[in-house]
Amino acid sequence: MILIFGGTTEGKRVAELFDIIDQQYFYSTKNDSHKQIKGERIFGDMDSSKIKEFCQKKDIRLIVDAAHPFAVHLHDNIYQVAQELGISTIRYERKFPEIKSSNQVRLFDSYECMTEALLQEEYQNILALTGVQTINKLKPLWTQRICHFRILDTDLSRQKARETDLDYQYVIPMDPKAGVEELAILTKKLNAEILLSKESGESGLFETKENVAEQLNIPLWVVKRPELPAFDYVVDDAKSFLQQFYQVKKTSLKIDGQLRSGFTTGTCLTAATKACLIALAEKEFPKWVEVELPGGEKARYAIFPENLSSKSASCVVIKDAGDDPDVIHGKEIGCELSVMDQSGVQFVRGKGLGVVTLPGLQVPVGEPAINPVPRKMVSNVLEKLSDQYEMDLAFNVKAYIPEGEELAKLTFNPRIGVEGGISIIGTTGIVKPLSNEAFLASIKQQVKVAKGNQCTEIVLTSGKRSENRLKDKFPHLPQVAYIHFGNLVGDTIKLAVDEGMEKINVAIMFGKSVKLAEGNLNTHSKNVVFNADFVADLAKQAGYSDIIQKQIMELKLGNAILDIIPFSENESFYNLVAQKCLKNCQQLLNDSCSLQLFLLVGDEGMIIVK
């Protein structure tokens, strides 16, 4: 569960984001504020002991500190409890523009220091813009000088002001969003000689106070914001917060034994496209959109606008890939939607989106790497909304991924002929975490690309290491003929056979080979573990002594056999393992396909059987 400390503009924004993505949370404020949020709300002061008790009782895994920057004790208490309980923390800080260099501005470390300095000056009429909470802090000042306090125009702030000893005639409730003109009028009306403020940042409208002081040529004395504890992560805008949250969610909020599904890049593009069309029609972006997936499920996305004109709109969403090891998880996926003259929907390549350079994929060479299902999802949304808003269906859809070019280097894209960025794939709109289905879809594309490039022979390896061992054996084959099967050796062979490959070469490292020899066509450790009984029986079949068999029976890992039976190309045990692997693979072939197996042992050992 998540605990937010809010009561600020930043806290409200975090709650809004969680409401959009349907994330449960607790929302803690000192007073009963932000009633419109959906999270479970808790009120009142919380010292470190109360925070700790609450976190333990509610199994809090993440604390979001979005409290006021001057709530020093609260920040310290949050940090202390998080450290004690091992809870992750994200600080949502407000933006603090650099204070203008000016003769009027003077900075102080505390209200006490500022009060002491003021009492040494001749200022008689003072206007404090420091908030109702500072009335008592500045009591030594207003008992000796005329000091007006501008406070929020709310029932709570007025009540708090009346609870102080300050004569209420010196209290001025005012809209916090009042601009330069209103504040300047108030300052002149009170004949204020100096303005007092704290470093309140953008959401505290600090720049307005600077401008009034400059316009009226009067001093502005400022209490600097306090330093924060060393929270795990610090962000200062909604987009960065959501990106960081999705990263933290994969670790801190993970439930043992459960894997969370996410959404494909195609779903993200559909959401961004929908928001852009709404913006073109309504002249402003929605805060969020909901999209329907091919299977009927729905997904909601927070929208982060970038540009809007009469003919074009662009925005980004943040991808949540769930617990899948997707390199694009937590990254921006964007769409620039432009009105065009001719009817229809045209897909255009934007920054970070790959282009198809080899035949065999589901889209032609030269096209942006967006597969048919995502294209259909986007087109359906545009068709439906253009009809709803009575607009012509005539749009350019430019998909872009700001970090796409670098992220693509971490994928299979270059191997399958997608250059310059990522590809937008998917058939259901949903990413199943660590799923064989997702990995097989990638393998299938690679096999099709190999076939599309007139390859009738391919080399299947578990990974890059084994691929490098075989490169000099097949100098006639292009790079697209090398395909990694990971642990899915059986399914990959079936795909190659179905695609009409005439010759299949399979390279397998020894550790996986003893699983394959037993008949396990998926060698992942979650499906099958090292079977010492089976391997000891292989040693018996190969003529090894009872002592050797007993030593093997005590092993936990296949590669440890090398210490018992040293490798050589003629060693009967390793040749028997290779033959067993070959036999199990050959069961998947048809009459027009042949298979050659390479057993890779240690760093250099190799046995070839066919």
N, C-alpha and C positions, 0 to 999 in steps of 0.2 A: 504494500500500500504506500501511498505518497502523502506527505504532509507539506502543505504550502503555508508559509507565513506571509500574509498579504496585508490588505488595508491600504494599498497604494495603487497607482495606475499600473505599475508593473505586475503586481499581484493579480489584479483584475484581468490583465492580458493573459497571464499564465492559465488562469481558470477558464477563460474563454477558449483558449487553444485546447485544453483538456476536454472541455464540453463538446467541441467540434469533433474530436477524434474518439469520443466516448471513453475517456480514461477516467477511472474512479480516483477520488482524492479527498483529503480533509483540507479545509481552508480555515486557518487560524487568524483571528484578528482580536485586537484589544477590545473593540466595541462592535456592535451589531451593524456592520456595513456590508456593501456589495451583496444585497439580498437576492439579486437576480441570478447568481451563479448556481450551478447544479450540484456542486460538491457538498459533502456533509460539513456544515459550518460549526466551528467551536469558537467561544468567546472568552475574553479575560486574559489577565497577565499570566504568563507562564515562565517561572524561573527554571533553572536547569533540572531540578528534581522533578518538576511537573512534566517538563518536556521528555525526560528520560522515561518516566512512568508511562506516559502516553505512547511513546514509540514502542516500548516493550509490549504493552497491552494490545496495540493495534498492528503489530508486526510491520512497522514502518521500514521500508527499504531505501527510500529516497526522500530527502528533505530539500525543498525549494525555498530558499531564503529570498523573498521579494519584498521584505519589509523596508521601511524608510531607512535611508543611509545613516541617519543620526540616531537610530535605535541601537546604540552601542552595546548595551548590556544584553539585549536579545541576540544580536549577532554572536557575541561571545558565548552565550549559553547554548545556542544552536551548534556552534563549532565544537564546544566541549562535549556535548552529548553525542554528536556524530562520531567524534574520535573514540569515545568510550565504547560505543555500540557497533562501530564499524559500518556506519550508514553513509552512503554516498550523498554528496551535497552539490547543488547547483545554485550559485548566486546569480539572480537576475538583477543586475545593476542598471540604474538609469544612466542615460548618456549625460556626460558632463563636458560641455564645450569648454574650450580653453578660455579662461577669464581674460578679458581685454586688458591690455596694458594701458593704464590711465592714471593720471594724478589723483582722480577722484576715488579710486578703489584702494582699499587697505584690507589686508587679510589678517585674521587672528586664529589662534589654535583653539580657543574656547570662548564661551560667553563671559566667563569670569575675566579673562584677559581683555576682552572688548569693553566690558563695563568699567574696568579699572582705567583704561585709556580714555574713555569718554568723560569720566568724572574729572579728568585732568584738563579737559578742554572747556571752551565757553559755550558750546551748543546748548540752547535752551529748549527748542522745539524739535522733537525727534519723532520720526515715523518708523516704527518697527514692522518689517514685513517677514518676521521670523516665525509666525504661527502662534496659535493659542497655547501650545505646550511650553512656550518660552516665557510666558508672562511672569511666572514665579522665578524663573532663572534670572530675569532682568529686574527683579524687585529693588535691588540697591540703586538702580538707575532711575526708575519711575517714582521712587519716593523723594528724589532730589531734583528731578527735571520734569518738564512736560513731555510725556511720552505716549503717543497714540499707537495702538496695535491694530493693524488690519488682520482680520481673521477670516476663515471660510464662512460663507453665508449658509450655515447649516444649523439645525436645532442643537446638535451635539456640541458644536464649537461654541455657540452662544451660551449653552449651559455650563461648559467648562470655564468660560470667561467669567461668568457670574459666581463661580465657586472660588475665585481668587479674591484677594483684598483690593484689587484695582477698581477704582471707580468706573462703572460701566460706561460713563460718558466718553471715556477714552478708548472705547472698543468700537471698531468699525467693521461690521460684517460686510463682505464684498465677494462678488463672483470671482473665484480663483483664476478664471480665464480672461479677466479684464485686461485689456491691452494697454499699450503705452499711453494713449490719449487719456483713458480713464484714470490711470495711476498718476499721470502728470497733473490732471485737474485736482485730484485729491491732495497731492503733495502741496500744490500752490494754495489750496483752500486752507490747509492747516498751517501754512507758513513754515513748513518743515525745513530745517536747515541741513538735515542729514538723514539718509536712509540706512536702515540696518537690515541685513539679510543673512541667511545661511547659504552655503553653496548648494543650491537646491536642484541644479541640473536642468535638463530640457523640460521634463514633466513638471518641475517646480517653477517654470517660466522665469528662470534667472535672467535670461537675456533681456526680458522686458524691464527688469529693474536696472540693469546696466544702461539701457537706452534712455530711461527717464533721468537717471543721474547725469548722463552726458548731456541730454537736452536742456536740463535746468541748471547745469553746471554746479551741482552740489555733491558732497562726498557720499560714497557708498561703502560702508564698512561691512565686511563679510566674515562669518565664521566658517573656516574650511571644513570640508567633510572629513570625518574620521577615517582612519585606515581600517580595512576589513581584515578578519582572520583569513587564513590560507584555505579557503574553500576549494573543493576538488576542481570545480569548473566555474568560470565566470563568463557571463554573456551580457550583452546590453541591447538586444533587440529580439523581437518575436521569432524571426526566422532562425537566427542562430540558436535560440533556446530550443526550438523544436528539433533542429538538427542534433544538438547535443543530447536532448532527451531520448531520441531514438537510439543513439549509440549507448547511452547508459542503460536503457531499457533491456538491451540484449544481455546485460550482465547482472545488474543490481536487482532487476525485477523478474528475473527468470525463475520459474517454478521447476524444481527438480523433477525430471522425468517427463516434462511436457515441452513440446516445441510449438511455437506460435507461428501461424501462417502470416504472410504479408501480401503485398499487392505488386503486380508487375509494373515495369516502366511504361507499358502500354496503357495501363489504367491511369497512371500519373499523367500521361500526355492527354488522355481523354478529359480528365478533370481540368487541366490547365486550359484546354481548348474550350470547354464549356464556359469557364469563367470569362474567357476573352470575348466570346460571342455575347454573353450577358452584358459585359461592359460596353461593347459597341452599341447594343440596343438601348441600355439604360443610362449610359454616360457615366457610369461608375462601376467599379468592381464589387462583386459580392464578397463578404468576409469568408464564406465557405461555399462549396458546392458538393452535391452528392451525385455519384455516377452509378449506373447499373451495369453489372458484369454479365458476360454471356450466360452464366449459370443462374442468373436471377439474383445473386447477392448484391449488396450495395456497399459502397465505400464513400466516406466523407473526407474532404481535404480542406485544410486552411489555405487561403489564397494570399499570395504575396505579390501585389501589383508592381509592375515596372514602368510601362508606358501606356498612354491612351490618347488617341487622336480620333478624328471622325472616320478614318479609313483603316486604322490599325490599332491593335491592342496586344500587349504582352504581359505575361505573369509567370511565376514559377510556383510549384508545389514541392513538398519534401517527400521523398520516397521512404516508405516503411516496408522493408522486405521481411519483417518478422525475424525469426531466428535463422533464416537462411544466410549462408556466408556470401552474400551478394555485395560486390564491390561498390554498387551504387546506393547501398543502404544509407539513409541519412543525407543523401545528396540532392541537389536541386535538379528538377526536370521542368523545362519551360516550353512555352508555346508563344509564337508571335503569329497572330491571326490577322490576315490582311484581306480586304475586299478587292476582288479582281473583276475585270470587265466580262470575261467569258464565264458561262455557267459551269457548275461542277465544283469538285474539291480536288485541289492539287497539293501534293506533299512536297515540301522543299527542305533541303538539308540546311540545318543551322549549325552553330558552333557546337563541337563535341559529338555530333551525330555522325556515325560512319556512313560510308558509301560502299555499295556492293561492287567488287572488282572481279569476281570469278563466278562462272555459271554454277548452278546446282542449288542455290538458295531459292526461297519462295518468291523473291522479287528479282526483276531483271538486272543485269549488269548496268551500272551507271545510276541506278535509283538510290535514294536515301534508304538506309537499312531499317525499314519499318515493315514488319511482316503483315500479311493479309488481315489477321484478326484485329490487331491494334488499329489498322487503317479502317476496318469496318466499324469498330467501336467509335472512332472519331467521326467518321462520316455519318453514322446513325445519329449521334448527338447533334451535329450541325444541321442535319436534315430536319430533325424534330424541332429544334429551337428556331431555325429560320422560318419554319412554318408558323410557330407560335408567335413570333415577333413580326411576322409578315415581311420578311426580308428575302431577297434573292439568294438562292443557294449558289454562291460564287465566291469561294474562299481559297486563299493560299494558307496552308498550315505549315509553318516553319518550326519544327521541333528542335530544341537546343538543350544541351547539357553542359553547363559552364566548365565542369572538370572532366568532361567526357573523353577528351583526347588522351589524357594521362591515365584515366581509369581503364581505358580500353587495353592498355599494355598489360593489365593484370588479368585479362580474359583470353578466351580462345579466338576472339575475333580476327586477329591477323592471320591465324592459321586457316580460317574458313573463307578468307577473302573479303573481310569487312575492314576497310582501312579508314584511318583518320578519326575514329571515335567509336562509341558504343553502338550496339544494335538494339532496336526496340522490338522485342519478341513477345511470346506468350500466347496461349490459346484460351485460357480460362479467366485471365485477369488476376489470378491469385498465385502467389509464390508459396509452394509447400516447402517448409524448411528441410534442408539437407536431403531432399527427396531424390530417389532414383529416377523418377519421372523427369525432373528438370534436367538432370545430368544426361539422361538418355536422349532427351530432345536436342541437347547440344551435340552429342555424338552423332545423332542421325543427320544433323545438318552437315557435319564434317564429312560423313560418308557420301552424302549427296554431292558435295562440292568436289570430292575426289572423283566421283563418277562423271560429273559434269565437265571435268578436265581430262576426260578420256583415260582415266586410270582404271585398269582392270586388275591391278595388283596393289594391295595396301599392306602397311605394317602397323600392327596393333601392339601398343606397349602400355604398361601401367602408368608411366610417367616420363618426365624429361630425362631422368638418369638412364633408364633402360633404352630410351630412344637414341641417346647419344652413343650407346654401346653398339647399336646396329647400323649407324649411318654409313659406315664404310662397306657394309654388305650390299647396299642397294644404291649405288651411285646413279643409277638410271631413273630413280623415282624423284618426283618433285616434293616439295615440303608438304603439300596438301595430302599426300599419300600416307603421312604419319599421323596416327590417331591414338589418343590416350583413352584407355578404358577404365582407369582407376581400379575399381574392384569388380566392375561389371563385365567380366570377360565373356561370359556366355551370351548375354544380351547383345553385346557389341558384335560378336561373330554372327548372330542371327541377323542383325541389321545389315551387315556386309553381304551376307548370302542373299537376303531379300533384294538388295540393290543390284545384284547380278555380278558381284566381284568374282573373278575367275581364280585368283590366287590370294590366299590370306596368310600372312606371316604373323605369328603371335610370339611376343617375347614376354617372359614372366620371371620375376625374381624368385629366388629359391624359397624365401619365407612364405610367399603366396602359393608357390607351386605345390607344397605338401597338402594345402587345402584343396587346390584344383585336382590333384591326383586322387583325392578321396571322392571326387565327384561334385564338389561345391563350385558352382559356376559364378557365384557371387562370393568373393573372398573377404568381404568386410568383417572386421572383428566383432561387430554387433550381431552378425548372423552366424558366424562359425569361428571357433577358437582352435588352437593347435591341438590336434588329437594324438597324444603320445602313443596310445595303443595301436592306432592305425600305422603310424610311422615305424614303430617297433616291429610290426608284422611285415612291413616292406623290407626292413633289414633282414628279417628271418627268410623271406622269399629270396633275397639276394645272397643268402648263404653266410650271413654274419653270425657270430657266436652268441650264446646266451648272455654272456657278459656285456657285449655291445648292446644287445636288445634291452637288458636291464638298465643300462646307463641312459638309453634313450627314453625309457619309461619314466625317468625322474625329471625329464626336461619340461620347461614351461614355454620355450620359444623354439621355433623351427631352426633358426639360424645357428642355435647352439650346437646343432648336429655336426657342424664343421669341425668342432674341437674333438669330436669322437671319431668321425669318419672323414679324414682329410680328402679334399676334392682332387680328382684328376679326371680327364676326359674318358678314361677307360674304367673308372670306378663303377662297379655293377650297381651299387645303390642309387647313384645319381642318374644313371641311364634308365633304371627301372622307374624312377619318379618321372623322368621326361616322357617315357613311353605311356605311362598312366595318364599324364596330362594330355598328351596327343590323342589318345583314344577317347577321352571324355569330350575333347573339342571336336573331333571328327564326327561325333554323333549328331552334330548340329548342321552338317554340310549336306548339299545335294550332289547329284551326279556331275554337275558342270563346274564344281568348285573343289579346289585342293587346298590343303593347309600344311604349313611347315611351322614347327615349334622350336623356339630358342629358349633353353633353360639357362638363366644367368645366375651364376653362383659366385658370391664374394664380389671382389672388384674387377676380376679379369676372367674368371671361369665361365665356360660356355659349352653347352652340348646342343647339337642340332639334330632333330629327328623329323622324319616325314614319311 
